[in-house]
Amino acid sequence: MPDNQQKEQPRRRQARGERRVAQLLEAAATVFVTTGYTAASTNAIAREAGVSPGTLYQFFPNKEAIAIELGDRLMHEMRETYGEALAPIDPATPLEQAVGAAVDRFIAFNCDHPVFFALMHGPDVPGRIAEEHDVLHATLLGRIEGLLGSFLPDAPAADLTRTAQVCFGMYKAGLELVLAHEGAERDAYTREIKNVLIRYLEPLVGDRLGRTAGGSSSIHTP
């Protein structure tokens, strides 16, 4: 057999293997969202993928390994998302624009990947995913503090940390409502999250927006 054919066969097998892994991860995402991680089973994932349990076990030894691989890939994509969504901004950027852009980007990610919320906030996720999530959470809070620092350059570090924690807590609570709805209702809940965050931050930012601390918001829910 010519050398080029010998090299081509392993590449084809690798490509088939990668497609199969992607198929299994997609099926696992569906099952985890539908039943939750705890109730999910490898048999259910295999059925969703349209393969035998034996085929699944060729790639993953158990449900935890599937969840960890899926979580790793989601974490990588999420880091790219928050890196873009919370990049340093011009301090002259209106608060509404900064908050709206960040919220839109994060909600879009979670709506495109509902399994991310299911895995990250489930009651019984694998330890490695939980640890990675803690790291991501800490990094995300640091980015939010940096974003807030653009508007509040003279604020003490402790105040920025506290404000970032409150913002993130409000966002996570709202995200659960967003994911529970679709269409126009989902859009409406997204607007409400933005309104809550903006109205919380406006008095803190104050005259940096050209308003008094008690000034009214220009954001109105349609």
C-alpha positions in Angstrom: 0.0 0.0 0.0 1.4 3.4 -0.9 2.6 5.7 1.9 -0.1 8.3 1.2 -2.9 5.8 1.5 -1.4 4.5 4.8 -1.4 8.1 6.1 -4.9 8.8 4.8 -6.6 5.9 6.6 -5.7 7.0 10.2 -6.8 10.5 9.3 -10.2 9.2 8.1 -10.6 7.1 11.3 -9.7 10.1 13.4 -12.2 12.2 11.5 -14.9 9.6 12.0 -14.1 9.4 15.7 -14.3 13.1 16.1 -17.7 13.2 14.4 -18.9 10.4 16.6 -17.7 12.2 19.8 -19.5 15.4 18.6 -22.7 13.3 18.0 -22.5 11.8 21.5 -21.9 15.2 23.1 -24.8 16.7 21.3 -27.0 13.9 22.4 -25.7 14.2 26.0 -26.5 17.9 26.0 -30.1 17.2 25.0 -30.5 14.5 27.7 -28.9 16.6 30.4 -31.2 19.6 29.6 -34.3 17.3 29.5 -33.7 15.1 32.6 -30.9 16.9 34.5 -27.5 15.4 35.1 -28.4 13.2 38.0 -31.3 11.4 36.2 -29.4 11.0 32.9 -27.9 7.7 31.9 -25.5 6.5 29.3 -28.3 4.3 27.8 -30.5 7.4 27.4 -27.6 9.3 25.7 -26.9 6.4 23.4 -30.6 6.2 22.4 -30.6 10.0 21.7 -27.5 9.6 19.6 -28.9 6.7 17.7 -26.1 4.3 18.6 -25.6 1.3 20.8 -24.3 1.6 24.4 -21.3 -0.4 23.3 -20.5 2.3 20.7 -20.7 5.0 23.4 -18.4 3.1 25.7 -15.8 3.0 22.9 -15.4 6.8 23.5 -16.5 7.4 27.1 -16.3 5.1 30.1 -19.3 6.7 31.9 -21.7 9.6 32.2 -19.3 11.7 34.2 -16.6 11.5 31.5 -19.2 12.7 28.9 -20.2 15.6 31.2 -16.6 16.6 31.8 -15.8 16.6 28.1 -18.9 18.6 27.3 -18.2 21.0 30.2 -14.6 21.5 29.0 -15.7 22.5 25.6 -18.4 24.8 26.9 -16.0 26.4 29.3 -13.6 27.1 26.5 -16.3 28.7 24.4 -17.7 30.7 27.4 -14.2 32.1 28.2 -14.1 33.4 24.6 -17.6 34.9 25.0 -16.9 36.7 28.3 -13.6 37.9 27.0 -15.3 39.7 24.2 -18.4 40.7 26.2 -16.4 42.3 29.0 -13.4 43.7 27.2 -12.2 47.1 28.4 -14.4 49.9 27.1 -14.2 53.6 26.6 -15.3 55.3 29.9 -17.4 57.6 27.8 -19.6 54.6 26.7 -23.1 55.0 27.9 -24.0 52.7 30.8 -27.0 51.4 28.9 -24.8 50.4 26.0 -22.2 48.7 28.2 -24.7 46.7 30.2 -26.9 45.9 27.2 -24.0 44.5 25.2 -22.7 42.3 28.0 -26.2 40.9 28.9 -27.1 40.2 25.3 -23.8 38.3 24.7 -24.1 36.2 27.8 -27.8 35.4 27.3 -27.2 34.5 23.7 -24.6 32.0 24.8 -26.8 30.4 27.4 -29.8 30.3 25.0 -27.6 28.7 22.3 -26.2 26.2 24.9 -28.9 25.6 27.5 -26.9 22.6 28.8 -24.3 25.1 30.2 -26.8 26.3 32.8 -28.0 22.7 33.5 -24.4 21.5 34.1 -23.0 24.6 35.9 -26.0 25.0 38.3 -27.2 21.5 38.8 -27.3 19.9 42.2 -24.9 17.0 41.4 -22.4 17.9 38.8 -19.0 16.2 38.5 -16.3 17.6 40.8 -14.0 18.8 38.0 -16.8 20.7 36.3 -17.7 22.3 39.7 -14.1 23.3 40.2 -13.8 24.7 36.7 -17.0 26.6 37.2 -15.6 28.2 40.5 -12.6 29.4 38.5 -14.7 30.7 35.7 -17.0 32.5 38.3 -14.0 34.2 40.0 -12.6 35.3 36.7 -15.9 36.5 35.5 -16.4 38.6 38.6 -12.9 40.1 38.1 -13.9 41.1 34.5 -17.2 42.7 35.8 -15.2 44.6 38.4 -12.9 45.8 35.6 -15.9 46.9 33.6 -17.4 48.7 36.6 -14.1 50.3 37.2 -14.4 52.1 33.9 -17.4 53.9 35.2 -16.2 54.2 38.9 -12.5 54.8 38.7 -12.3 56.2 42.2 -14.4 53.5 43.9 -12.6 51.4 46.6 -11.8 47.8 45.5 -14.1 46.4 48.2 -17.0 48.4 46.8 -16.4 47.3 43.2 -16.3 43.7 44.4 -19.5 44.0 46.3 -21.2 45.7 43.3 -20.0 43.1 40.9 -21.3 40.3 43.1 -24.7 42.0 43.3 -24.8 42.5 39.5 -23.8 38.9 38.8 -26.4 37.6 41.3 -29.2 39.6 39.7 -28.1 38.4 36.3 -28.1 34.7 37.3 -31.5 35.0 38.8 -32.9 36.7 35.7 -31.1 34.1 33.4 -33.2 31.3 34.9 -36.4 33.2 34.0 -35.1 33.9 30.5 -34.3 30.3 29.8 -37.7 29.2 31.0 -39.4 31.3 28.3 -39.3 31.6 24.6 -40.0 34.2 21.9 -41.4 37.5 22.9 -41.6 36.6 26.6 -37.9 35.7 26.6 -37.1 39.1 25.0 -39.2 40.8 27.6 -37.4 39.1 30.5 -34.1 40.0 28.9 -35.1 43.7 28.8 -36.1 43.4 32.5 -32.7 42.1 33.4 -31.1 45.1 31.7 -33.5 47.5 33.4 -32.8 46.1 36.8 -29.0 46.3 36.3 -29.1 49.8 34.9 -31.4 51.1 37.6 -29.2 49.6 40.2 -26.0 51.0 38.7 -27.2 54.5 37.7 -27.2 56.0 41.2 -23.7 54.6 41.7 -22.4 56.1 38.5 -24.3 59.3 39.0 -22.9 62.4 37.2 -20.6 60.3 35.0 -23.8 59.8 32.9 -24.6 63.5 33.1 -27.4 62.8 35.5 -27.9 63.3 39.2 -27.8 60.2 41.4 -31.6 60.4 41.8 -32.2 61.1 38.1 -34.6 59.1 36.0 -33.6 56.4 33.6 -34.0 56.7 29.9 -34.7 52.9 29.7 -38.4 52.1 29.4 -40.0 48.7 29.0 -42.1 48.6 25.8 
